[in-house]
Amino acid sequence: MKIYVLNVVEGQEWVLPRQADDYQLFSSLCGQKQTRWHPPQMEILRQHDDGTLRHYSDFPWLGEHVLILRARALKLLRPTLEPYGEFLSLRSDQAISLCA
């Protein structure tokens, strides 16, 4: 059996909640089915503080405890991952989802 661990790639895009309180939301999912999901507003960080562009990622980084997927990654990985969890939409300027 293979076990995959999420790891940040230096310089890649990040995705962050616009409301600081939403960080707790991601930590509290605990593998439970979400029956009242209200998608938080997220922001994709495409630039470093100095204005240089970050590297595009189909998995913008939020943390090792959360898998965020852009639409292309979701389309390709949904058949493999769906038996093990659910996909929750997030609000952003691009289609992104959380694999929970």
N, C-alpha and C positions, 0 to 999 in steps of 0.2 A: 504494500500500500504506500502511495506517495502522500506526503503531507506538505502542503504549501504554506509558507509564512509570508505575510505582507511585509514589504520593505520599501522605504522611500528611496527614490533615485535622486541623487544630487542634481539640483537645478530644475526638477520637474514642476509642473503646475500643481498648485494646492487648491483645495476647496474648503471654505470656511463658512460657518453659519453667520448670518448678519446679526443675530441676537446672541449675546454671550450666554444667556440661559439655555440655549439649544445644545450646547456642548454636553450638558447633563443628559439630555434626551438620548443622545447616541450611546452614552455609557449605560443607560438604564434599559436598553432593549432586551438584553439577556436571553436571546433566542426565543422569546415569546411571540406568538402571533399577534400582530397589531390590528385590532378591530376598530380602533378609532384614530387612525393615522391622520394627522394634520401636517402636511409637508412643510418643513421650515424653509425659509428663504435662504439661499446659499449664494456665495460669491466665489467665482473661480479666479484665483490669483494668477494672472498671466505674465506679470512683470515682477522683477525683483525690486527692492527699495530704490536701487540706483537707476531704474527705468529699463534695464536690459530685459529681454524676453526670457521667460522660463521655457523649458522644453515641453512641447505638447504631450499630453498623456491621455490615453483612453481610461486611465484609472487615476484621476486627480487625487492627490494625497490629503487625507484628513487625519489619519492615524492608523496604527497597526491593528486596532480593534474594529475598524470599519472598512468595508470594501465599497467604494464609490465607482460606478461605471457610467461612462458616456454611452449614448445610444448604440454606437457600433459594437462596443464590447458586450453590451447587454444582449443585442441580437445574436451574437455569436456564442455567448456562454450560457444563455438562458436554458437551453436543453440540458446542459450538463449540471448546472447549479440548482435548478428549480426543485428537484426532489429533496433538497437539503435545507430549504429556507424559502423566503419570499423576497420579492423585489418591491421596494417602496419608492415612490416618486419623490423627488425633491424639486423645489422651485428655484429656477436659475434662468439665466439668459440662454442656456443651452439645455437640452434634455439630458438629465443625469438621474441616476437611481442609486439607492442604497440596497445592498444585498444583506438581508438580515436573517 
